[in-house]
């Protein structure tokens, strides 16, 4: 995976005053208090829909990934998550975890984003954080390389290439992209907006591609 960044080099970006602010906000803990508080457990459960057991399991994963006990994760750390490594959109998913040029990931941030990847249950409503609609919007953001709210032909080709893998040759994939654009681009601007994207992906297995967190 790309973005192989050295975690030790990132530690230096946190000046003492920055660490104090993060500590006061409850986003990091002192070394002796590096555990999940009842308050944070409750907050994460409300925001994510995870059960107490699932939050505790996720926190254990967070600690395992935090090899240096820094109480935050880097892109390099996420590169050790098997489900991300094996996912065709893995690199872009890692980038998504670090939106806004953030260089660290605390546990509440980690849990909120991971909640999107919870597998769907039967009749999951669109309002749920892990619904097909939420996953679809995430996929749209992953495909929108320049974050302008639309997907161009090149973005669409790259997205389908990653999701379909070696099942489809390059020439055939170009034909699929051309057909998709001709059918879905209702305003004929050469771009795909979110509503048009819903039509593009109606037959794609979005639920499986973006449902990979496991607590087994």
Secondary structure, 3 states (H helix, E strand, C coil): CCCCCCHHHHHCCCCHHHHHHHHHCCCCCCHHHCCCCHHHHHHHHHHHCCCHHHHHHHHHHHHHHCCCCCCCECHHHHCCCHHHHHCCCHHHHHHHHCHHHCCCECHHHHHHHHHCCCCCCCCCCCCCCCCHHHHHHHHHHHHCCCCCCCECHHHHHHHHHHHHHHHCCHHHHHHHHHHHHHHHCCCCCCCECHHHHHHHCCCCCHHHHCCCCCCC
